[in-house]
């Protein structure tokens, strides 16, 4: 992949930040929804995942990246919004960052070709948000490659490639 591609942004409210990414994915909403919520598909681009698909259900993910101890990466939480194939929102409880909320919102692309994914991660401290933005970018690039049937970019290499754009 050359260059950063679609960049995310970090906005702040006091000492907390929100990451926001808007990505166009050239796939139907149902396919994008499955890539986000089907544990076997999500494992390909993110890492092992369990989901109890309902409001109040549990979600747990063991991201393969970044290269830190597994117990630090493990994410758990409750599903706050489950509205297939439009919205998945869940708590993000992870030992390395402040408690937050992640939201995946899907909408048809305006021209009818594909899906617009709006991803937000709210509640991060400003320092952690600056570190998470490039990592989230790399994960979303892996999601897009997975949907496109292309080889997934190596997370560490993609992180290093896009991180300077978020300085």
C-alpha positions in Angstrom: 0.0 0.0 0.0 1.4 3.4 -0.9 0.7 6.4 1.3 -1.7 6.6 4.1 -4.9 6.2 2.2 -8.1 7.4 4.0 -6.9 9.0 7.2 -8.6 9.1 10.6 -8.8 12.0 12.9 -8.4 12.6 16.6 -10.7 15.1 18.3 -10.5 16.0 22.0 -12.9 17.0 24.7 -11.0 17.9 27.8 -8.6 15.1 28.6 -10.5 12.5 26.5 -10.3 11.9 22.8 -12.3 10.3 20.0 -10.9 8.6 17.0 -13.0 8.8 13.8 -12.4 7.0 10.5 -14.7 7.1 7.5 -14.0 4.4 5.0 -15.6 3.5 1.7 -15.6 -0.3 1.2 -16.6 -1.6 -2.2 -18.8 -4.4 -0.8 -22.4 -4.7 0.2 -23.3 -3.8 3.8 -24.1 -7.4 4.6 -20.6 -8.5 3.6 -19.0 -5.7 5.7 -21.3 -6.6 8.6 -20.2 -10.2 8.5 -16.5 -9.2 8.4 -17.1 -7.1 11.6 -19.3 -9.5 13.5 -18.6 -13.1 12.4 -15.9 -14.4 14.7 -14.3 -16.5 12.1 -14.1 -13.6 9.6 -13.0 -11.1 12.2 -10.2 -13.5 13.4 -8.7 -13.2 9.9 -8.0 -9.4 10.0 -8.1 -8.6 13.7 -7.7 -11.7 16.0 -9.8 -14.3 17.8 -13.2 -12.9 18.8 -16.3 -14.1 20.6 -19.6 -12.2 20.3 -22.9 -12.8 21.9 -24.9 -11.0 19.2 -27.5 -8.9 21.2 -27.7 -5.8 23.2 -26.1 -6.6 26.6 -24.2 -9.6 25.1 -20.5 -10.0 25.8 -17.8 -9.3 23.3 -14.1 -10.3 23.7 -11.3 -9.9 21.3 -7.6 -11.0 21.4 -6.0 -8.8 18.9 -3.0 -10.3 17.2 -1.4 -6.8 17.1 0.4 -4.8 18.5 3.3 -7.0 19.6 2.7 -6.7 23.4 1.8 -9.3 26.0 -1.5 -11.0 25.3 -3.1 -10.0 28.7 -2.5 -6.4 27.9 -4.2 -6.6 24.5 -7.3 -8.6 25.5 -10.4 -6.5 25.1 -13.7 -7.2 26.7 -17.0 -5.4 27.0 -20.8 -5.4 26.6 -22.6 -4.8 23.3 -24.5 -1.5 23.7 -26.1 -1.4 20.2 -26.8 -4.4 17.9 -28.7 -3.3 14.8 -27.7 -5.5 11.9 -26.4 -4.5 9.4 -26.2 -0.9 10.5 -24.6 -0.5 13.9 -22.4 -2.4 16.3 -21.4 -0.5 19.4 -19.6 -2.0 22.3 -17.6 -1.1 25.4 -13.8 -1.3 25.0 -12.3 -2.5 28.2 -8.6 -3.2 27.8 -5.8 -3.0 30.3 -3.6 -0.7 28.3 -6.1 2.2 27.8 -8.9 4.0 29.5 -12.4 2.5 29.3 -14.1 3.5 26.0 -16.8 2.8 23.5 -16.2 1.6 19.9 -18.9 2.1 17.2 -19.1 0.7 13.7 -21.8 2.4 11.7 -22.6 1.2 8.2 -24.5 3.0 5.5 -25.0 2.5 1.7 -22.5 4.5 -0.3 -24.4 7.5 -1.9 -23.8 6.2 -5.4 -25.2 2.8 -4.5 -21.9 1.0 -4.9 -20.6 -0.3 -1.6 -20.7 0.7 2.0 -19.6 3.7 4.1 -18.1 2.6 7.4 -17.8 5.2 10.1 -15.7 3.9 13.0 -15.4 5.8 16.3 -13.5 5.0 19.4 -14.5 7.3 22.3 -13.1 7.8 25.7 -9.4 7.4 25.1 -6.9 9.6 26.9 -5.1 12.0 24.6 -1.8 10.2 24.8 -3.3 6.8 24.1 -5.4 8.2 21.2 -2.3 9.4 19.5 -0.9 5.9 19.7 -4.1 4.1 18.8 -4.9 6.2 15.7 -2.2 4.6 13.5 -2.9 1.1 14.9 -6.6 1.5 14.1 -5.7 2.7 10.6 -3.6 -0.4 10.1 -6.5 -2.7 11.4 -9.0 -1.0 9.0 -6.6 -1.5 6.1 -6.5 -5.2 7.0 -10.3 -5.2 7.1 -10.4 -3.7 3.6 -7.9 -6.1 2.2 -9.8 -9.1 3.8 -13.0 -7.9 2.1 -11.2 -7.4 -1.2 -9.7 -10.9 -1.1 -6.2 -9.4 -1.1 -3.2 -10.3 1.1 -3.5 -8.6 4.4 -0.8 -5.9 5.0 1.5 -6.8 7.9 0.2 -4.8 10.9 3.6 -3.7 12.2 4.7 -2.5 8.7 1.5 -0.7 8.0 1.5 1.0 11.4 5.1 2.2 10.8 4.1 3.4 7.4 1.0 5.5 8.5 2.2 6.6 11.9 4.2 9.6 10.6 1.0 11.0 9.0 -0.6 11.3 12.5 2.3 13.4 14.1 
